[in-house]
């Protein structure tokens, strides 16, 4: 059986004259109107692909919002194409710095209302993705932010380390995990980095800090020591991040992650469930992206995506 072709894209949106409009692309080669998307390059993750393809096709540098679904359809080659979609707000800054010019692939880009897009898009599968976005808009959920719970990279085992637990460094694999996580984490355009003060956590966010220019805030209250000794500050840290409504990475430890996820649930009035355990059960270097609404706090957790480490 032929392997599937993977691709990723997004429904890019903005507010114009108090109306939500979305971006469609007119493809020169196929003479169709679609949602911007493209195939995964070797070594890329799907979120990384979505951001890159949007910039290449539309000239817009965006950060991803909530996942909107997956389209699967057959290609003429007999292989299936599987496309993952997110929402993506086009900020005023992104619009002002657009680099789009018509080319052999994309003849034009156009901002249209959701209603117009329904009849404008060539493929029904694109309309289905648009409807997932329209449902969020109908619920008052447009602008969103993400809290990303990141488990530190692989560290030296306790039994092999003579110093304190908090001073255990990353292994070579852990360092690679930290570096390889960066392009995927950047897809959500983090604005804050908060980390346990343990060496293995600080080292895990160091490559992301270097790539984004964000200075990490070291928070002893997210450490495993604080958790085990009963003086952690997870509730305070999570509450502050929910109130700020900014994309943030919270780097901590395996035993602390369930508490971080639980406090996000409590801070947003979301009903708990088995999904919490799944989101917190991360391998070293793995992370869960928790999507929250910046415009309708009553909506609670909108979606959670979980990513395994690449290495």
C-alpha positions in Angstrom: 0.0 0.0 0.0 1.3 3.5 -0.9 2.1 5.7 2.1 0.0 8.8 2.6 1.1 12.3 1.8 0.9 14.7 4.8 0.2 18.4 4.5 -0.8 21.2 6.8 -2.5 24.6 6.6 -4.7 27.1 8.3 -7.8 29.2 8.1 -6.2 32.7 8.4 -8.6 35.3 9.8 -8.8 38.9 10.9 -11.5 41.4 11.9 -12.4 44.1 9.4 -15.1 46.6 10.2 -16.2 44.4 13.1 -16.6 41.4 10.8 -14.5 38.3 10.8 -13.0 37.7 7.3 -10.9 34.7 6.2 -8.2 34.4 3.6 -8.5 32.2 0.5 -5.9 31.6 -2.2 -6.5 31.5 -5.9 -4.1 28.8 -7.3 -2.8 29.5 -10.8 -1.9 25.9 -11.7 -5.3 24.4 -10.8 -7.6 27.3 -11.3 -9.2 26.8 -7.9 -9.9 28.6 -4.7 -8.7 26.9 -1.5 -7.5 27.4 2.1 -3.7 27.9 2.2 -1.8 24.7 2.8 1.2 22.6 1.7 3.1 19.3 2.0 5.3 18.5 4.9 9.0 18.8 4.1 11.4 16.1 5.4 12.1 16.5 9.1 9.2 18.9 9.7 6.3 18.6 12.1 2.8 19.4 11.0 2.5 22.7 12.9 5.9 23.8 11.5 4.7 23.0 8.0 1.5 25.0 8.5 3.3 28.2 9.5 5.9 27.8 6.7 3.4 27.1 4.0 1.1 30.0 5.0 4.1 32.4 4.8 5.2 31.0 1.4 1.7 31.1 -0.1 0.3 34.3 1.4 3.4 36.2 2.6 1.9 36.3 6.2 3.9 35.3 9.3 1.3 33.8 11.7 1.1 31.9 14.9 -1.3 29.0 15.0 -4.5 29.0 17.0 -6.8 26.0 17.6 -6.9 22.9 15.5 -9.8 22.8 13.1 -9.7 19.2 11.9 -8.2 16.9 9.3 -9.1 16.4 5.6 -8.3 13.1 3.9 -8.8 12.5 0.2 -7.3 10.4 -2.6 -4.8 11.7 -5.1 -4.5 10.7 -8.7 -1.5 8.6 -7.8 -3.6 6.4 -5.6 -2.1 7.7 -2.4 -4.2 9.4 0.3 -3.5 13.0 1.2 -4.0 13.9 4.8 -4.2 17.6 5.7 -4.2 19.0 9.2 -5.7 22.5 9.7 -5.5 25.2 12.4 -7.0 28.6 12.8 -4.4 31.5 12.5 -5.1 35.1 13.3 -3.4 37.6 10.9 -2.4 40.4 13.1 -2.0 44.0 12.0 1.8 43.5 12.2 1.6 40.5 9.9 -0.6 42.3 7.4 1.7 45.3 7.4 4.7 43.1 6.8 3.2 40.8 4.2 5.6 39.7 1.4 3.1 38.3 -1.0 3.4 38.9 -4.7 1.6 36.8 -7.4 3.6 33.9 -8.6 3.3 30.7 -10.6 1.6 28.9 -7.8 -0.6 31.5 -6.2 -2.2 34.0 -8.6 -4.0 36.0 -5.9 -5.1 36.1 -2.2 -8.4 37.4 -1.1 -10.1 38.3 2.2 -13.7 37.4 2.2 -16.5 36.9 4.8 -17.3 33.4 6.0 -20.6 33.5 4.2 -18.9 34.3 0.9 -16.1 31.8 1.5 -18.7 29.0 1.8 -19.8 29.5 -1.8 -16.3 30.5 -3.0 -14.2 27.5 -2.0 -13.8 25.0 -4.8 -13.7 21.9 -2.6 -16.4 20.7 -0.1 -13.6 19.4 2.2 -12.4 22.9 2.6 -15.9 24.1 3.4 -16.0 21.5 6.2 -12.9 23.0 7.7 -14.3 26.5 7.3 -17.5 25.3 9.1 -15.4 24.2 12.1 -14.0 27.7 12.3 -17.4 29.3 11.8 -18.7 27.2 14.7 -16.1 28.8 17.0 -16.9 32.3 15.7 -20.5 31.6 16.5 -19.6 30.7 20.0 -17.8 34.0 20.5 -14.4 32.3 20.2 -12.1 34.1 17.8 -8.8 35.2 19.4 -7.3 32.3 21.4 -4.1 31.7 23.3 -2.2 28.6 24.2 -0.6 27.4 27.4 2.0 24.8 26.5 2.9 22.3 29.2 6.4 21.0 28.4 8.2 18.2 30.1 12.0 18.6 30.3 14.3 16.7 28.1 15.9 13.4 29.0 18.1 14.0 32.1 20.8 12.0 33.8 19.2 9.3 36.0 19.1 9.9 39.7 21.0 6.8 40.4 23.9 8.0 38.2 24.1 11.5 39.6 26.0 12.4 42.7 24.7 15.9 43.1 21.3 17.2 44.1 18.3 16.1 42.1 17.7 19.7 41.0 21.2 19.9 39.5 20.9 16.8 37.2 21.8 17.9 33.7 20.3 16.8 30.4 21.8 13.8 28.6 22.9 14.2 25.0 19.5 12.9 23.9 17.8 15.5 26.2 19.8 18.3 24.6 18.7 17.1 21.1 15.1 16.9 22.3 15.2 20.5 23.5 16.7 21.7 20.2 14.3 19.7 18.0 11.2 21.0 20.0 11.9 24.6 19.1 10.5 24.9 15.5 7.2 23.2 16.6 6.9 25.3 19.8 7.5 28.4 17.7 4.5 27.6 15.6 2.3 28.9 18.4 4.3 32.1 18.8 5.0 31.9 22.5 5.4 35.2 24.3 6.4 33.9 27.8 8.6 31.1 29.0 8.2 30.0 32.6 10.3 27.1 33.9 11.1 25.1 37.0 14.5 26.3 38.3 15.9 22.7 38.1 18.9 22.5 35.8 17.2 20.0 33.4 14.2 22.4 32.9 16.3 25.5 32.5 18.4 23.7 29.9 15.4 22.4 28.1 14.0 25.9 27.4 17.4 27.5 26.6 17.2 26.7 22.8 13.7 28.2 22.6 14.8 31.3 24.6 17.7 31.7 22.2 15.5 31.4 19.1 12.7 33.7 20.3 14.7 36.2 22.4 12.4 35.6 25.4 14.1 35.6 28.8 12.7 32.6 30.7 11.3 33.2 34.2 12.7 30.7 36.6 9.9 29.6 39.0 10.9 27.4 42.0 7.2 26.8 42.6 7.1 24.6 39.4 10.0 22.4 40.6 9.8 18.7 41.5 11.4 19.6 44.9 8.7 22.1 45.7 6.0 19.6 44.6 7.4 16.8 46.7 7.9 19.1 49.7 4.4 20.5 49.5 5.2 24.1 48.8 4.6 24.3 45.0 3.1 27.4 43.4 1.4 25.8 40.4 -2.0 27.4 41.1 -0.5 30.9 41.3 1.6 30.4 38.2 -1.2 28.9 36.1 -3.7 31.5 37.3 -1.4 34.4 36.3 -0.9 32.8 32.8 -4.6 32.3 32.3 -5.3 35.9 33.3 -2.6 37.3 31.0 -4.1 35.6 27.9 -0.7 35.3 26.3 0.8 32.3 24.7 3.2 30.7 27.2 5.4 27.7 27.7 5.5 26.1 31.2 8.4 23.7 31.6 8.2 21.3 34.5 8.5 17.7 35.6 6.6 14.5 35.1 5.0 14.4 38.6 4.1 18.1 38.4 2.4 18.1 34.9 -0.9 16.5 36.1 -1.2 19.4 38.6 -0.5 22.0 35.9 -3.2 20.5 33.7 -5.6 20.2 36.6 -5.1 23.9 37.6 -5.8 25.0 34.0 -9.0 23.1 34.2 -10.0 24.7 37.5 -8.9 28.2 36.4 -11.2 28.0 33.3 -14.2 26.2 34.8 -13.7 23.3 32.4 -15.2 19.9 33.3 -12.4 17.4 34.2 -12.1 14.1 32.4 -9.8 11.3 31.2 -8.3 13.7 28.6 -6.4 15.3 31.5 -4.4 12.2 32.2 -3.6 11.8 28.5 -2.4 15.4 28.2 -0.2 15.1 31.3 1.3 11.7 30.5 4.2 13.1 28.5 7.5 11.5 27.6 10.6 13.6 28.3 10.7 16.4 25.7 7.0 16.0 24.9 4.4 18.7 25.4 0.7 19.4 25.4 -0.8 22.6 23.9 -3.9 23.7 25.8 -6.0 26.2 23.8 -8.1 28.8 25.6 -10.3 31.6 24.3 -9.1 35.2 24.9 -12.6 36.5 23.9 -14.9 34.2 25.7 -13.5 32.9 29.0 -16.7 30.9 29.7 -15.8 28.5 26.9 -13.1 26.9 29.0 -10.6 24.6 27.3 -11.3 24.5 23.6 -8.8 21.9 22.5 -5.7 20.1 23.6 -2.9 18.8 21.3 -0.2 16.5 22.5 3.2 16.1 20.8 5.8 13.4 21.4 9.5 14.3 21.3 11.0 14.1 17.8 14.2 12.5 19.1 
